[in-house]
Amino acid sequence: MLPYSFKLRNLFKLILVVIFLFTFSATVNAQVSVKNFTGPSIEIGMQSTKTKLTLVQNYDSSQDGLSQNNTNYLKKLSAQYGFETSINNIVMGVGASYARGNSKVYFDCNSCYDEFAKLKNAITVYIEPTYLLNESTAVFGKLSYNNVDSKVYFYGDDPEAADSKRISGKGLGVGVTHFVTKDFFLKAEIETVQYGTNTYDTSYDPYAAKTKQTNSTISLGVKF
């Protein structure tokens, strides 16, 4: 597994490349055709999800502030519609996605009693302002609303020592789309989702944890 600092460096590099391409193209590109990026499309992708949980209130108060994170790989299905705008080279994408699979975080401490958290069935709706570099390549920003099933186990997988709830949060991301043919495209994006602090109740004292996810996704899409 790559160290977190290495992943951060690569994220910063991608953001710098996107900013450079946007700035450079803005100075040299005339208006280009937006037909590839308007209308309906669907995508199937693989998502790397790094989930970080920070204990805010624990039955063992000495563990308050403890953070753990794990990376999991999920399958992702998205559907989007692109709307042409009155601004040259700008398309507004509106879409929804579903990530299939479990994101798990295990706590490693002497008094955690095999605690772990599991997130699954993530549903996202989003808007995606897109700037066309040319007729086949574009960069975009992403603002999303996310909803996911969250379950915390306090003693292994004992259902009597577990609590679950549906939690929601806002996401912010950037990415690149490139058409390899007139109908098929590749898409890469990085997004951070903040789910905030949520409280869980079990046979133990109330428990609260702050949840954050960083998602990196590569998708293959088809335009209709």
N, C-alpha and C positions, 0 to 999 in steps of 0.2 A: 504494500500500500504506500502511495506517495505521501510524503510529509505535507502537513497542512500549509506550511509556508511556500512550498513548491507550487501547490494549487493556487494560492493567492497570487503568486508572481505571474502565473499563466493567465489568470483572470484579468489582472491589470494590463498585461500585454494585449489581450483581446480587445479590451475597452479602448486602449490607445490606438490600435489598428482601426477600429470602427470609427473613432473620432477623426483620424487622419483621412480615411476614405471619404467620410462625409464632407470634411472641409475641402479636400482636393476636388472632389466631384462638383461641389457647389460653385467652384470658380471656373470649371472648364466645360461642364455639361450644359447643353441646351435642353429644352423640354424633350422628353422621351415618351414613347408609347407606354401606357400603363395597363394594356390589355392582359398581360400575363398575370398581373397581380390583383385584378378585379374579378368579382364573381366568386362562386363557391369552390372550395377545395377541402380535401381531407388529408390527414397525415398519420403515419404509424411510426413510432420511434422508440428508442431505448433511453431511459432517464436514469442518470446517476444522482441519487438523493443522499445528501449528508444531513442527518438530523441531529440537532444539538438540544439537549435538555439541561436546564439549570434548576436545581432545587431551590425553591423560594421559602417553602415551609414544610418541614419534615418532622415526623414523630420523634426522630433523633435530631434535636436542634443543632448539634455539633456538625451535622452534614449540610446545613443551610448554606447555599452558595456553591455547592459542589456541581460541577458540570461534566457531562459525558456526551460523546458523540460517536455515531457509527454511520457507515456508508452502505447503502443498499441499492440494488438495481431493479427498476420497475419498467413495465411495458406501458406505453402511453398512446392513446388514440385521441386525435383532435379533429375538429371541424371548424372551418372559418369561412367568412365572407368578406371580400375586399370591396370597399366603396371608393370610387373616384372622388377626389375633392377639387375645389376650385383653385388650389395652389399647385403650381407646376411640380411634377415629379413626386407628389405626396399622395399616398393611398392610406385609407383608414381601415384596418382589419378589425373585425369583431368575431370572437369565437368562443368555443368551450372545449374542454379536454377532460379526459378521465385517465388516471394512472392506476394500473392494476398491479397489486403486490403489496407486501408488507415492509414498512420501515421500522426497524427495531433498535432500541437503545438499551444497553445493559449497564447497570451501575456496579462499579467495582469499589466497594468499601467494606470495612470489617462489620459494620452494623446494618448493611443494606438488605440482608436476608434474601439474596437473589432477586432483587427488584429489577424489573425491566418494563419498558413502555413500548407500545406497538401502535403505529398509525397505518391506516389502510383506507381504500376507497376514496382517494382524493379526487374531488371534482373542482374544476376551475372555470370561471368565466373571465374574459379579458378583452381589452382593447389594445390594438397594436399599431401605433402610428409608424408608417413605413416610408422611407425615402429611397427612391430609385436612383441607383448609380448609372444604370443603363437598362436596356430592355430585358435583361436576364438576371441581373443581380441587384439586391436591395439590402439596406440595413434597417433595423427597426428597434424601437423601444417597446416595452411591454408593461402595462399596469393591470394587475389581476386581483380578483377576489377568490379566495380559496376556502374549501370546506373539506374536512377530513374526519373519519372516525378515529378517536383516540382512546386507548385503553391502557391503564397502568396496573401492573401486578406487583403486589407487595411481598409475596412469599412464593417464589417460583410461579407455577401456573395454577395455583389454588384459586378457584373462582370465588371463594368466600372472602378472599383478601385481594379483591380487584374492583376497579370502578371504571366506567367508560362514559364518554360523552362525545358529541359532535362539536368540534371546535372550528373556528374560522379565523382567517387572517388575510392581510394584504401583501401582494408581491410586486417586486420591481425587477425588470430584466432588460437585457439587450441581446441582439442576435443578428444573424445574416441569413438571407435566403438566396439560393442560386438555382436557376432553371438549367437542367442538363439537356432537356428536349423541350419542345413547345408544351408538353403536357405534364412532365415529371420534374420535380425540384427536390433539392436537398436543403435542409434547414438546421442551423446550429444556434443554440441559445443558452444563456446562463441567467438564472433568476434566484433571488433571495425572497423567502416568504417568512414573515413574522406573525406567529400565532398568538403572541402575547402570553400572559400568565393565566393559567387555568387551575381550578381547585377540584380535587377528587376526594370522595368520602368512602371509607371502607370500615371494617371492624377496628382498624387503627385510627389514630387521630387524623383530622383533616390534613390533606397533603396538597401542596401547590407546586407547580413547575412551569417554567417559562420555556416555550418551544420555538425553535427556529430551524428552517430548512434552506439548504442551498442546492438548487437543482441544475444539472448540466444535461442537455438533451440534444441528441442527433436524430433527425427524422427524415423519412422519405415521404414525399407528398405527391398528390395528383390533382391537377387543376381541371375542372369541368367546364 
